[in-house]
Amino acid sequence: MTSPLVLSSGLGRESAAARTLEMIASLRARLPALRDELDVIRRGAADLDHDTAWRARAARGYRDRLADWRARTDDASARIERLDDELRHVQARLVMGGP
């Protein structure tokens, strides 16, 4: 004697397969929109990466220029100190009556 489950299991499998195919078709229909959204996100990430790299290069350039400027100001400060020393020596010689 054959069980009713065995007789109906063929129908159940066909029904499950049909539902599965419907779900697959539904999901596949959504994939192009999902792919498009993902492409937008990826382009945004690429743009952000480019902008960030540009900013990093700009910041590096700024830091380099700032370091150069600071070096020039250090040099100017050293020159001012040397000039002050020379003027102080000249002033001291003149006060003491020297040439």
C-alpha positions as CSV (number, residue, x, y, z in Angstrom):
1,M,0.0,0.0,0.0
2,T,1.3,3.4,-0.9
3,S,1.3,6.2,1.6
4,P,-0.8,9.3,0.7
5,L,2.4,11.4,1.4
6,V,4.2,9.5,-1.3
7,L,1.4,10.1,-3.8
8,S,1.2,13.8,-3.0
9,S,4.9,14.3,-2.6
10,G,5.3,14.5,-6.4
11,L,2.7,17.3,-6.5
12,G,4.3,19.0,-3.6
13,R,7.7,18.9,-5.3
14,E,6.2,20.4,-8.5
15,S,4.5,23.1,-6.4
16,A,7.7,23.8,-4.5
17,A,9.7,23.9,-7.7
18,A,7.2,26.3,-9.2
19,R,7.3,28.6,-6.1
20,T,11.1,28.4,-6.1
21,L,11.1,29.4,-9.8
22,E,8.8,32.3,-9.1
23,M,11.0,33.5,-6.3
24,I,14.1,33.2,-8.4
25,A,12.4,35.2,-11.2
26,S,11.3,37.8,-8.8
27,L,14.8,38.1,-7.3
28,R,16.5,38.2,-10.7
29,A,14.1,41.0,-11.7
30,R,15.4,43.1,-8.8
31,L,19.0,42.4,-9.5
32,P,19.5,45.1,-12.3
33,A,18.2,47.8,-9.9
34,L,20.5,46.5,-7.2
35,R,23.4,46.4,-9.6
36,D,22.7,50.0,-10.7
37,E,22.6,51.1,-7.1
38,L,25.8,49.3,-6.4
39,D,27.4,51.0,-9.4
40,V,26.4,54.4,-8.1
41,I,27.9,53.5,-4.7
42,R,31.1,52.3,-6.4
43,R,31.4,55.4,-8.5
44,G,30.9,57.5,-5.4
45,A,33.6,55.6,-3.6
46,A,35.9,56.1,-6.5
47,D,35.2,59.8,-6.6
48,L,35.8,60.0,-2.8
49,D,39.0,58.1,-3.2
50,H,40.1,60.5,-5.9
51,D,39.1,63.5,-3.9
52,T,40.8,62.2,-0.8
53,A,44.0,61.4,-2.7
54,W,43.9,64.9,-4.2
55,R,43.4,66.4,-0.8
56,A,46.2,64.3,0.6
57,R,48.5,65.5,-2.2
58,A,47.4,69.1,-1.6
59,A,47.9,68.7,2.1
60,R,51.4,67.2,1.5
61,G,52.2,70.1,-0.8
62,Y,50.9,72.6,1.8
63,R,53.0,71.0,4.5
64,D,56.1,71.0,2.2
65,R,55.6,74.7,1.4
66,L,54.9,75.5,5.1
67,A,58.2,73.7,6.0
68,D,60.0,75.7,3.4
69,W,58.5,78.9,4.8
70,R,59.4,78.0,8.3
71,A,63.0,77.3,7.2
72,R,63.1,80.7,5.6
73,T,61.7,82.3,8.7
74,D,64.3,80.4,10.8
75,D,67.0,81.7,8.4
76,A,65.6,85.3,8.7
77,S,65.6,85.0,12.5
78,A,69.2,83.8,12.5
79,R,70.2,86.8,10.2
80,I,68.4,89.2,12.5
81,E,70.3,87.7,15.5
82,R,73.6,88.1,13.7
83,L,72.8,91.7,12.7
84,D,71.8,92.5,16.3
85,D,75.1,91.0,17.5
86,E,77.1,93.1,15.0
87,L,75.2,96.3,15.9
88,R,75.7,95.6,19.6
89,H,79.5,95.2,19.1
90,V,79.6,98.4,17.0
91,Q,77.6,100.2,19.6
92,A,79.9,98.9,22.4
93,R,83.0,100.0,20.5
94,L,81.6,103.4,19.9
95,V,80.6,103.8,23.5
96,M,84.1,102.9,24.5
97,G,85.5,105.4,22.0
98,G,86.8,102.9,19.5
99,P,86.5,103.0,15.7
